[in-house]
């Protein structure tokens, strides 16, 4: 899945909007972090980025959900946020199906609403 497709999936599935708060103005090179936030409270639902031709998504999960998923291939502790609640998923290199990924996005949206 391409980053743009994942961003569209998250926005379509949630009440989110796209923002780029962690990028410098006119940034041309390096990692570009696409942040999807809730419309009503501006809390982060997910962050999507590409690095070394891999698409990643950071999502917030409960400790129970986190432990269930982190044993799976392509699912790691959060790379950019609190590792107790945030999890990073290598979207194109994980055993999670698209339906499971959608469920994870829904869980993150629920926890951050």
C-alpha positions in Angstrom: 0.0 0.0 0.0 1.3 3.4 -0.9 1.4 6.2 1.8 -1.2 8.3 -0.1 -3.6 5.3 -0.1 -3.1 4.7 3.6 -3.6 8.4 4.4 -6.9 8.3 2.3 -8.0 5.2 4.2 -7.4 6.8 7.6 -9.2 10.0 6.6 -12.1 8.1 5.1 -12.5 5.9 8.1 -12.2 8.6 10.7 -13.3 12.2 11.1 -9.6 13.2 10.5 -7.8 15.8 8.6 -4.3 15.9 7.2 -1.6 18.0 8.8 2.2 18.3 8.6 3.2 19.8 12.0 6.6 18.1 12.2 8.0 19.1 8.8 10.0 22.2 8.1 8.6 24.7 5.6 9.7 23.9 2.0 11.2 20.6 3.1 12.4 18.7 0.0 14.5 15.8 1.3 14.2 13.4 4.2 11.2 11.9 5.8 7.9 13.7 5.5 5.5 13.0 8.3 1.8 13.1 7.4 -0.3 13.4 10.6 -4.0 12.7 10.6 -5.8 14.5 13.4 -9.4 14.6 14.7 -11.5 17.5 13.5 -13.0 18.2 16.9 -10.0 18.1 19.2 -6.9 18.1 16.9 -5.5 15.0 18.7 -3.3 12.8 16.5 -5.1 9.6 15.3 -2.1 8.3 13.2 1.1 9.4 11.6 2.1 8.0 8.2 5.6 8.3 6.7 7.9 6.6 4.2 11.5 5.7 4.8 13.8 3.5 2.8 10.9 2.6 0.4 8.8 1.3 3.3 5.5 2.8 4.5 5.0 3.1 8.3 2.1 4.1 10.4 2.2 5.1 14.1 -1.1 4.4 16.0 -2.1 4.6 19.6 -3.3 1.4 21.3 -4.3 0.2 24.7 -1.6 -1.8 26.5 -3.6 -5.0 25.9 -3.9 -4.3 22.2 -0.3 -3.3 22.0 0.9 -6.6 23.5 -1.3 -8.6 21.2 0.1 -7.0 18.1 3.8 -6.5 19.0 4.5 -10.2 18.7 3.6 -10.0 15.0 6.0 -9.4 12.2 6.2 -5.8 11.1 4.8 -4.4 14.4 7.2 -2.5 16.7 7.1 -0.2 19.7 6.4 3.4 18.6 9.3 5.0 16.9 8.2 8.6 17.5 5.8 8.7 20.4 5.4 7.1 23.9 6.2 3.4 23.5 3.8 2.5 26.2 0.8 3.5 24.0 2.1 4.1 20.4 2.9 1.3 18.0 4.7 1.5 14.6 3.5 -0.8 11.9 5.5 -1.5 8.7 2.5 -1.4 6.4 3.9 -3.4 3.5 5.9 -5.8 5.7 3.5 -7.1 8.2 1.2 -10.1 8.6 -1.7 -7.8 9.5 -4.4 -7.9 6.8 -6.0 -4.7 5.5 -9.1 -5.5 7.7 -6.9 -5.8 10.8 -5.1 -2.6 9.9 -8.5 -0.9 9.6 -9.4 -2.2 13.0 -6.1 -0.8 14.5 -6.9 2.6 12.9 -10.4 2.5 14.4 -8.9 1.7 17.8 -6.5 4.5 17.6 -9.2 6.9 16.6 -11.4 5.8 19.5 -8.5 6.2 22.0 -7.7 9.7 20.8 -11.2 11.1 20.4 
